[in-house]
Amino acid sequence: MTLADEFGEIDVYLFDQLLRGRIRPGMRVLDAGCGGGRNLVYLLRQGYDVFAADADSVAVDHVRRIASSLAPALPAANFVVSPVERMPFDNGFADAVLSSAVLHFARDDRQFEAMVSEMWRVLKPGGMLWSRLASTIGMADCIRSLAGRWSLLPDGSERYVVDEALLLATTRRLGGELFDPIKTTIVQGQRAMTTWVVRKL
């Protein structure tokens, strides 16, 4: 089995959390905005208690097919068609909530706050919210606002972009603490992708 078979197309910054032991076997992991499930292959193979939500029914069907192959004991009902800001899970449901390239599709501040608040609601005390999203960090002069934080990036895409001040303020509002310093990767002057990892106190 190759590394690609074992881990799929996992985000390298999520892989880092696995290496640190912050996502461990036996944990209940929720991928909020799972898309095609690129970050779930390893977790499914290793028997994690995996759940996922996405507003796109085609994406959820794809994740169900992956799960039925890699983790047939998991119920198909673990993978639901639902927007991130209105997920059908109980308070304190998950040990870890993953949000990979999801929050930067918020239409505006209100939706961003609703998505983050919902992910926080379903997270257990002591649990980890891990997110990768577009930001202005290191590239503020190259990004053009179209409407508030909804902006045009140098790569031609439009995204809701955060900055360090917003992430720190949101962390305080939630009553959490940073698990790691905020880290940003600048992709050759095209976009900035920030990793935001928060522990629920």
N, C-alpha and C positions, 0 to 999 in steps of 0.2 A: 504494500500500500504506500502510495506517495504522500508527501506532506499535504499536497492539494486535495487528495482523497480524504485525508484525516480531518483537515481543518476547513476545507472549502475556501471561499474567498473572504475569510474573516478579516475584519479591520485590524490592522497591526496594533492599534492602541487598545483594542479590546483584548487581543492576544496578550498584551502586557499585563492586563489585570488578571488573566488566568495564570500567568507566570508568577505573579505576586501572591497567588492563593486567595485573592479576594472573591473569586467565583469558584466555589468548591462543590464537588459531588454531594448530592443530597439537597442542594439549594433549589428553591423554586425561582426560576428565571423567567421574566416576562419581557418579550421584545415588543415594544410599543411603536408601531409603525414598521412592521417586520419586512415589508416589501417581499422579495422572493426568498427570504430566509438565508441570506449569505452569511449571517453571523451565527446561525443555529446548527450548522452541520456537526461541528465538534461536540456541542452540548447534547445533541440528539444521540450521537454515537456513544457518548460516555454515560448515558442514562440519567442526565439531569431531568428535573421536573420542569419541562419547558412549556410555556404558554406564549401565545402571540396574538397581536391584534393589528389589523390594518383596514383602512376604509375601502381598499381595492379588493373586491371579491376574487378576481383572477389571481392576485398575489397570494391570498389566503389559501385558495385551492392548491396552488403550487406548493406552499409550505406543508399543507396536509399530505400531499403525495410524497414529499421528501420524508416527512415524519413516519408515514406508514411503511416506508422502506427501511429507515434507519432506526426507528424506535416504535415498532408495531404495537407495543403495549400501551402507548399513550393514546388517550381518546381523541378522536377528531375534533371533539367539542373544545379541546384546549386551544384551538386556533379559530379565532372569531373575526367576523367582518364587523368592524367598529371603528369610528374615528377615535384618534388618541384622546381627544378631550372628553369623550363619553364612553369609557370602557366598562364592560359589565362585570367587573371584578370587585370583591369586597375590600373594605379598608384594610390596610396592612397585609395585603395578600402575598406579596413577593419579597424574596430576599434581595433580589437585584432587578432593576428595571433598566433595559437597554434602549437607547434612542439614537440610532445611527442615521445621520442625514435626513432627519425628520423635522426638527424644530425650525429649520430655515425655510420651510414651506408655509409657516404661519402667515396668514394674510396681513396681520397687523398686531399691535401690542396686545389687544384683547385676546386674540386667539393664541398667541404665544403664552400668555399667562394662564389661559385655560388648559392648554396642553401640559404645561409644566405642573400646574396644580393637581391635575388628574394623575399624572405619573407619581407625584409625591403622595397623593392620597392612598394609592394601592401599594405603596412601599412600606415594609415593616420598619419599626424603630430599629436603628442600628444597620439598616439596609443601605444599599448603594444605588444611586442613580448615576448612570454612565451615559454621557451624550457627546456626539460629534456634530458640529454644526458650523455653518459659515459665519465669519465674523469680519469686522473691519480691522482687527488687531494687526498692526504692521503694514496695513494697506489703506488706511483711511483716505489718503489723498487720491487713490486710484478708483474709489467706489463712488458712484453717483446716486444719491437718493432720488427715488421716483415718487414715493409717498411715505413719509415717515421713515421707518427702518426698511421698508421694501425698496430694494436698491438694484441697480444695474452693476454687475461685476465686470472686470476687464475681460473675462472669458466669454462675455456676451449673455450669460445667464442672469436671471432675476431671482433674488433671494431676500428673505427677511434676515438681516444681519445684526448680530449682537456686538457688543464691545465688552471690555473687561469690567467697566463700571456697572453695566447692566447685570452681568453674571454674578458679580459680588453682591449687588443689591438684592438680586433674586435669591441668592444663597441665604442672606440674612433674613429676608422676608419669610422664607420657608422654615427658618429655624434650624438650618443644617450647618454643616461645616465642610470646607473643601477637604477631600481625601488626598488630593494631589494639587500642586500648583497648576493654575490654568496654563495649558500648553497649546501653542499654535504652530501649524506648519504652513508656510507660504509656498504655494505651488507656482514657481517661476513667474511671478508677477501676474498670475491669472486669477487666483482666489486664495483666501486664507481659511483654513479649516482648524477649528479650535476644539480641544478636548476638555470637557467640563465634568468633573467627577465629584459627587457630593454625598456625604454620609448623613443619614437622617438621625438626629439626636433623640 
